[in-house]
Amino acid sequence: MNDQKILVLFKNSEQEKAFVKLYAIYPKIETLILSKGGKKQDASDVFQEALLILYRNLEKSNFKLTSSFYTYLYSVSRFVWKDIQKKNSKLKLQSLEESDIEYYQTVLDERKYQLAERAFLQLGERCQQLLQLFYHKTLSFKEIASIMQFKSEKVAKNQKYKCLEKAKNIYQTSKSVTS
């Protein structure tokens, strides 16, 4: 059936018959989409979208079909497929960027951990012991004072504060040197 007869079907509100005739073009659109890396489902979706665009344009009073239905649907399908590929590549890029962010965050966390560990190791043995008793073994200042032979738990608390300050200073210095 030629293009003029299909146009007459649309004008006579026989869209169903017109679409049945247009589906003869589908295998060529499917071949196009498959050759561009798509799947059969993609081809079906693209062709449906192209038919919708054609139908909407045919409803407009000022629309004139200046090519064959095949050429029109082929061109529209090509553009629809390109749009889909652009959207998919942007989504993949965005997904890649998110995974990159997670990777870099992991690297930064590891770097911070290594700097903190280095700062801890540069403390004296007494500071290391005091901080381990407090944070790792979760002992009270009274117990720490007894174990480390401080005069009181207040002295143990002050020593812990001084050790932390020293560790922070070492950490900050290491951080600025490696940046």
N, C-alpha and C positions, 0 to 999 in steps of 0.2 A: 504494500500500500504506500502511496506516495505522501509527501508532506502536506500537500493541499488537502487531501482527504482527511488527514489527522486533524488539521486546523478546523475543518468543517465539523468534525465530531466535537471538538472543544466548543465551538460556537453554538452548536445545537444542544449543549448541555449533556453530551454523551461522553463525559470524561472517562468513565470506566472503559469503554471501548477504545478510546484514544490511548489510555495508559497500557492496555493490553497490546496494542500495536507498537507502542514505544518500548515495551519490554523486549522486543526483538533486538534492540540495541545493547541490552545488558551484557551479553557475552563479551562484546568488545570493550566495555567499561571494566568488566572484571579482569580481562587480560591486561588492561592499562594499570589497574591498581596492583595486581599481582606482580607486574614487572617493576613496580616502584616500591616493592617490599611489603605490600599490604597482604592481608589474608582475605579469604572469601567473604567473611563477615564484614570486613572493612569495605569491600567492593559493594556489597549489598547496601550498607549504610550510606556510602558515598552516592550511589545511584539514586537511592530514595531522596537524599538531600537535593540532588540535581533535579529530580522530577518536581519536588516541591518548589524550587526556585523557578523552574519553567512555568509551573501552574500559576504561581503568584504573578509572574510577569505577563502571562497570557490574560490574566484578569484585568490588567491595566489597559485602559482604552488607548493609550499612546504607544503601547509596545508593538513593534514590528519585528517579526522574525526575518532576519536578513541572511540567514544561512539555513542549511538543512537541520532537521531535528538531531541527526547524528552528530554533526559538527558542533551544534549548540550544547548538547548534553555531554559530549566528549570534553569540550573546553571547560564547561562548568565543573564537571567531575574532576578534571585535572586541578582546577583552582581549589575546589573543596578539599581534595586530598593534600595539596600543599599546605593549606591552612591547618589541617589536622596534624600533619607532620611538624609544623612549626610549634603548635601548642604542645605536642608530645615532647619535642626536643627541649622546650622551655621547662616543662615539668621535670624532665630528666636532669636538666642542668640545675634546677632548683633543688631537686633531691640530692644531686651530687654535692651541691654547695652545703646542704644541711649535714650530709655525712662528713664533708670536709671540716665543718665547724665542730662536729663531735670529735673528730680525730684530733684537731688542733687543741681542743679543750682538754682532751686526754693527755696530750703531750705537755701542755702547760701545767696541768695538775701534777704530772710526773716530775716535771722540772722543779716545781715548788716543793714537792716532797723531798727531792734530792737535795735542794738547798737547805731545807729545814734539817734533814738528817746530817748534812755536812756541818751545819751550825752546832747541832747537838754534839757531834763528835769533837768539835774544837773547844768545847767547854772542858773545864777541869773535871777530874774524877768525882770530886765531891758534889759538884753541880749536877753531873749526870746521875749520880746515885740519888740525890735528893729529888730530882724531877721524876725519875723512875719510880721511886717509892710513892710519890704523890699521884702521878698520873697513871702509871701502869698497875701498881699494886693498890692504889686508892687508899692509902693509909692516912690517918688523921695527922695533924701537925703535932699532937701530943706523942703519937707513936714514932713519928719521924724524929722528933727531938730526942726521944729515948734511944733510938737505934743509932743516930748520928752524933749523940752526946752533945747536943746543944743545951744551953742553960735552961731554955724554956720553949714552949710552943710558939711564942711570939718571935723568938730569934729564928726558929725554923721557917716561919711565915715570911719574915724579912729576907732570909737567905733565898727562899724560893723566888721571891720577887726579883732580887738582884740577879739570880741565875737566868730568869726569863728575860730580863732586860738585856743581859749580856748576849743571850741566844738571839734575841731580836736584832741587836746591833750587828752581830756576825752575819745573820741572814740578810739584812738590808745591804751590808757591804758586799756580800757575795752576789746578791741580786744586781746591784749596780755595776759590778765588775763584769758580769757575764752578759749584761744587756747591750 
